[in-house]
Amino acid sequence: MHTLLNAPCFVGCNRAILKALANALLEECRQNQCGYENLAQWCGALQARYEALLAPPFKKVYNATGVLLSTNLGRAPLESGALRELEILSGYVDLEVDLERAMRFERAFQAQNLLKALFNAPDALILNNNASALVLVASVFAPKSKRKQTLLSYGQLVEIGGGFRAHELLESVTHLKLVGSTNKTYLRDYKNACSDASALLASVHWSNFSMQGFVASVPSKSLFALAQEKGLVLYEDLGSVQSLEHTKKALKSAHLLSFSADKLLGSVQAGIVLGEREHIEAMRAHPLYRAFRVDKITLFLLTKSLQGYLQGQKTPLQAFLEQDKDVLLNKALKLHRALSQIAGLKAFVIPTQARIGGGVQMEDLESFGVQIQANIDSKALYHALYKRGVAGVVRSDCVVLDVCALFEKDFFAITHFVQEILKSP
């Protein structure tokens, strides 16, 4: 250990961090019963870990997957102008103070007012993500500690990305009463399940899952009428705001609803809750709200996104969604022309099917891509591009670069990376 830490290549490095990384490296070698042949190899392995620890937190990625809201790639791209304005946060700001009155103030006041105006909602609450909304709603209106019960259809026991299951989250804070069956749930199922313990009626979106054929579910209007009749709170988890009009309509048939801001809203990660003022106030007063509230960076960028919506500005995601077939074909032809100049590369423009992603239930989008093939294995080409931040798709022994979620300004960099790969030995 002494020899390794005092190697010349580690002069000037933080010794405490270096030692911790070296201990972890040695422990892994002991467990795996492996090691390195000489000091140079040990130094190389340790130096790689040290540099990785101090590397920039994110690297630029060129999204040629055809999935607009790829969770792995950061979901919605953010508007560059708002990001430039973040410099104001390098100093102190009026996060929780009213400068006019010199008094403490609600940090999300402006963003909440924007949401109320945008969606014509009685009140709004902003949390760090949509899962937090699920937990807070159940904790406030049907807490397990008070033996309260939440009704949920068997048909909504859905798992989404990362193994996340909404019903498991609900079960951690409320007594969950499942109603109906997997493929068919009727209003009578909810009525029969109601008891003195019932307090919350939850409806959870299906994400990118769907059922067809012998299926039945209960419309929100009917659930809302039942909730009012029985004195329950109806909460609808929309997952993503499909459109402003769809959300406004859904708000009329629910006491509360929530959605993710970093999906079709095209903003930062946040959970938006809209609903009746008395219900929102109850959530705001709950101790868990403190744990789920957003920080100043999220609040700043979300506010800028909402202001942009009210002023008719388009987010990068909206611009992508509004691309028609002619625009996409022209993008593909431009990328094809650039790639066709590379010696040893075969490139073809092909039709593709792009997806919105992010659990948004919408039809696939007609798009175009450039199919590339060289004298190296397609998977090797795919991985070489991925290492450089170009995320494509392997298809039929070729790599396809879908242009739907690509910015034209990045075509030069993508072409350069392909050229670099083919020139390397």
N, C-alpha and C positions, 0 to 999 in steps of 0.2 A: 504493500500500500504506500509506504514512504517513497519508494522508488518511482512509483507511478505518479503520485501527486507532485513530485518534484521534477518531473520531466520538463525539459526546456519549452516544449510547446504549450505548457500551461502557465507560463509566467504572465502575471497580470490577471489571471482568472480568479473569481471569487472562490476562496479555498473551502469555505463551509459547504457551498453548493456542489463544488467539485467532489468533495469527500462523500457527500450523501449519494451522488450519482455513482461514484466508484463502488460504494458499499452495495448499492442495488445491482450493479453489473456483476460484482463478484458473487452475490447471492444467487442470481439467475444462473450463473455458470455452475455453481455447486449443485443446484437443483436439477439442472439439465445434464450434469456430468460432462461438461464441455469447457473449452477454454481457448486461448490464443497461443500461438507458437512462440512469439517474442514480444518484447516491450513495445515495439513499433505498432504491432497489431492491437495491443491493449490500449495504447495511447489513441489510436485511430478510432476505436470503438467508443472510448470515453469522450473524446473530442466531438464525435458526431452527436452524442447525447447532450453535451453541453451546448453546442450550437443550436440544436433543435429546441432546447428550452428557451433560448434567447432570440429565436427567430420571430419575425412578425406574426401576430396571431392568425391572420388570414392571408391567403394568396388569391390572386385574381383567377377566376375561372371563366372560360368561354363556354356557354351553355348550348351545345349542339345536340342535346338529347331529344329535343322536341317536347320537353315537359316544362311548361312555363313556371309552375310553382313547385319546384323541386326542393323538398325539405333539406336534402343533403347539400344543396347548393345555395341555401339561404333564403328560399322562397322568393318573395317579390323583390326585384331590384328597386332601390330607393332613388328618389329624385336628386340629382346632383346639386342643384341650387340650394336645397335645404341642408344638405351635408356640408356645403361650404359655409353656411351660416352658423354651423355648430361652434365656430371659433369663439363665439360669445361666451361659451361655457368654460373657456380657459381662465375666466375671472369669476367673480361673484355675480349672482343674478337674483332677481326678485322671485325666487321659487315659491316661497310661502309668506310673502309679505305684500301688503298693499302700500305702495310708496306714497300715495296721496294721503292716506290716513295714518301711516306709520304703525300699522297693526298687522298681527299675524293673519294669514289668509289661506284659504283652501288651494292647494297646489294645482289641482286639476280643474279649477273653476272655468277657465277659458275653453279648454278642450271639451268639457262636459256641455257647455252652452253651444258649442259648435255641433256636437252630436245631436242635441235636442233640436236645433234648427234644421239640420240636414235630414233627420229622420222623422221630424214632427213628433218627437217623443216627450212624454211628460217629464222624465228625468233620465239621467245616464250615470253610469259608473265605469271607471277604467281600472282594469286589473292587469297583472303581468302576463296572463295568457287565458285562453278560453277554459282550460282545465280548472283554473282557479275559480272561475265563475261557477262551474258545476259544484265545486266543494263549498263555496261560500253560500250559494243559494240553499243547498241542502242543510248546511250547518245552521242557517238562520231560521228556515221555515219548517224543517223536519228533523231536528237534532236527535241523534241516537241517545244522548244523555237524558232527554225527556221522553224517551220511548215513542218517538214519533216515526211515522212510516211514509215512505215515498213509493208511489205506484209507477211501474215501468213495464212496458210490453216485452214479452219474450223475443219478439221480432227485432228489438233494438239492442240485443246483446251482441254488439259488433266490436271486433278488434280492428284498430287502425295501425298506422305505422309505428314501429318501435315496440310492438307488443302492448300498446296502450288500450285498455278497456275501460270505457266510461263507467260501466256498472260496478267495476271493482273499486273505482274511486268513490262512487256514491256509497258503497257498502262500508267504507271506512268512517263515514260520518253520519249515516242514517240507516234505519232499518228498511231494507229494500223488499218490496212485495211485487213479485212478478205476476203479470196477468196475461191472459190469452194463450196463444201458442206461437211457435216460431214463424209460421207462414200466415196465420190468420188471427187477428185480434179485433174484437167487436166492442162497441160501446157498453154492451151488457157485461162484458168481462171486467171493465173498470168499475161499473156500478156494483157488481157482486163482490168485488175485492175491497170496496170501501168499508171502513170500520171507524170506531172512535179514535183509533190511533192514526188514521190517515190524515196527512197534512199537506203533502206535496204531490202533484201530478207532473211527472217529467216526460219529456219527449226528446229523444236523442237522435241526431242526424245519422244517416247510414254511411257517411263518408263516400268512398268509391265502391261500395257494395250495393248490389241491387237484387231483388227477387222478382221473378215473373211467373205468370201462370196462375196457379191456385192460391192466390194471396188476397188478403184484406187488411186494411188498417183504418183507423178512425181519423176523420178530418179534424183539424185544429179547432174549427168552430164548434164542433160537437163536444170536444174535450173541454173547451172553455166554458160552454154552457153547463156541463156537468160539474166543473170546478166551482162555478158560482153557486150552483144549486146545493152542493155539499159543503161549501165554505172552505174549499181547498185553494191552494195557489198553483196555477198552471205555469210551468217554466218550459220553454222550448230552446234547446241547444241547436242553433242553425249551422254550427260548424264554420260556415263562411257566408258572408253577405252576398247572396246571388246577384242582387241588384238593389238599388235604393228603393224602387217601387215594391219589389218582392218583400223587402224587410219592413217597409211601412205597412203593407198589407198584413204581414205576419204579426205585427205589433198589436193590431186590432183584435186578434184572437188569442192573446196571452197576457198574463199579468207581468211576466218577465221573459225576455229572450236574450240570448248572447251569441256572439260570433267572434272569429279571429280577425284582427286588424291586418295581419301580415299575409292574408290570402287575397281574395278579390278586391279588398279595399286598397291593396297595393302599398301598405305602410309597414311600420315596424311591428315586432311581436307584441301583441297586447290582447287582452280579453275585454270586449265591449259588452256591457249589460245595459239594456234599455227596458223601461217599464214604468209602472205607476209610481208616483212620488213616495207614497208611504212605504212601499216595498223596497225601493232603492235606499230610502233613509234608514230603514231597518238594517240593510246590508252595510251601509256606511258606518253605522254605530257598532257593528260587531267587531270584537277584538281581532278576528282573522283578517279584516280588511287591511289592517296595518301591515300584516305579513305579505299581502298580495298586491299592495299598491306599486305603482311604477316609479322609476327614477327620473331624474331631470332630462337625461338624454332621450329616453323613450317618449317622455311627455312632449319635449320640444319637437321631435320629428313627427309624432302623431298629430300634433296641433298644426304643423305646416301642411301635412297631408290633407287634413280636414279643411283647412283654409283654401287649399288648391281646388278641392272638390266644389266648394261653394262659389269659387271664382271661375269655374269651368275649365280649369287646367287639367291636362291629362297626365297620369302617372306613366312611367315606363311600361308597366303591365298593361294599362289601358291601350297604349299605343301598339303593343304587340297584339292584343286581342282584336284591334280594329284593322289589322292587316288583311286585305283581300287577296284572292288568288293571284292577281296580276302583280301586286306588290311583292308577294312571297316568291313568285317565279322570277321576277327581276333580281331579287336578292340572291337567289340560287344561281342565276346566270352570272352575276358579278363575281361570286365566290368561285364558280366554275372557271371563269376566264382567268382568274388569278392562279388557281391551282393547276390549270392546264399548261402553264408556262414551266412547270417543274419537270425536269427530265426523269424518265423512268416511272412516272405516275400516270395511271389511267383514271380519268375522272368523268363522271356522267351525272347529269341532272335527272333525278327521279321523283315521282310523287310520293309523299309520305302522309302519315296521320299523326299530327301533333296532339298533345293532351294538355289540359289546364293543370291537372295534378292538385296536390294539396287537399285531397278529399272532396274537391268540388264536383258536384253531380251535373256535368254538362257533356254534350256530345263531343266526340273528337273533332279536331279542326283539320281541314284540308290544308296541307302544306307541301313544301318541296325541300329536297335535300341534295347534297352532292355526295355521290358514292365514289369512294376512292379505293384504289387497289395498286399495290406495288409488288416488287419482288421480295417482299418479306411477309411472314405470316400475318393474317388480319388481326389476330389477338395480340401479337407483338406490336403491331402498329397502333392498335387501340391503346395498349398500356403505355407505349412511348408518348403518345399524344396526351394521355391522362396525366402523366408525370409533369408535363409542361402546362397543365391546366385546361387542356382542350377535352371536354367531356362529350364524346360521341356515342355511337351505338354500333355494335358488331351485328352485321346482317348478311347472310349468304356469302361467307368468306370475304366480306368487304367491310370497310368502315363507312358508315353513313353520318354525314354532318348535316343535321336538320337546321334550316335557317330561321325557323319560327321565333326562337328565343335568342337569336344572335343579333348583336349590334353591328351595323355595316362598318363602323369605325374600327372594328376588331379584325376585319378580314385580312389586313396586311400582316398582323401578328400571327394569325392562324396559318397563313401561307408560309411565313418564315419558319414556324415550328415544323411543318411538314417537310420543308426543304432541308432543315437541319437534321431531322431524323433520317432521311434518305441518304444524306451525305456521310453520316456517322458510320464507322466500320461495324 
